[in-house]
Amino acid sequence: MEAVVLGDGKRDFQEVVKLLVDAGADKANGDRDGVTPLEHARARGYAEIVILLEPAS
């Protein structure tokens, strides 16, 4: 969550999100309003992070 909300969506934060996802971070864990990291990434236009957070097809 914080890597998306407090980040700028650029390469360093993309790498942090990838490391967290690879380590098994809960991608569905929302903020106090229930907004997920994926929803925050979409709202901010962080396309690369959205790809990392989307469920596998």
Phi and psi in degrees as a GROMACS rama.xvg file:
@    title "Ramachandran Plot"
@    xaxis  label "Phi"
@    yaxis  label "Psi"
@TYPE xy
-65.7503  -33.0117  GLU-2
-64.0234  -26.0364  ALA-3
-88.9396  -51.6321  VAL-4
-69.8166  -40.0836  VAL-5
-94.1108  -6.14025  LEU-6
-91.3982  -179.013  GLY-7
-114.432  4.7531  ASP-8
80.5876  -1.64105  GLY-9
-82.2645  -179.513  LYS-10
-48.6739  -46.6523  ARG-11
-59.3788  -43.3049  ASP-12
-74.0597  -31.1959  PHE-13
-61.0249  -43.0852  GLN-14
-64.8915  -40.3954  GLU-15
-62.2574  -46.1678  VAL-16
-61.6519  -42.3454  VAL-17
-61.1606  -45.545  LYS-18
-60.2756  -42.8541  LEU-19
-65.0431  -44.7834  LEU-20
-63.6922  -44.5701  VAL-21
-62.2634  -29.6323  ASP-22
-83.8248  -3.26216  ALA-23
97.2899  18.1128  GLY-24
-57.5935  146.339  ALA-25
-77.3137  103.848  ASP-26
-72.2026  -15.8233  LYS-27
-93.9385  -2.21724  ALA-28
-72.4786  108.411  ASN-29
-87.0786  170.815  GLY-30
-77.6243  -172.331  ASP-31
-63.9455  -17.2299  ARG-32
-96.3259  1.7712  ASP-33
84.3582  8.05897  GLY-34
-81.7708  125.85  VAL-35
-82.7273  162.608  THR-36
-56.9616  -36.8644  PRO-37
-61.6402  -44.4906  LEU-38
-64.403  -40.2366  GLU-39
-63.9317  -43.1419  HIS-40
-62.3436  -42.9663  ALA-41
-61.7167  -45.2766  ARG-42
-63.2947  -29.9485  ALA-43
-91.6566  -5.903  ARG-44
76.8428  27.3624  GLY-45
-87.5269  75.0953  TYR-46
-55.6363  -43.0406  ALA-47
-66.4753  -37.8022  GLU-48
-71.5679  -36.542  ILE-49
-56.2946  -45.1176  VAL-50
-59.2934  -41.907  ILE-51
-66.6045  -31.3652  LEU-52
-93.7389  -16.833  LEU-53
-65.2735  143.915  GLU-54
-60.247  145.577  PRO-55
-64.8716  140.809  ALA-56
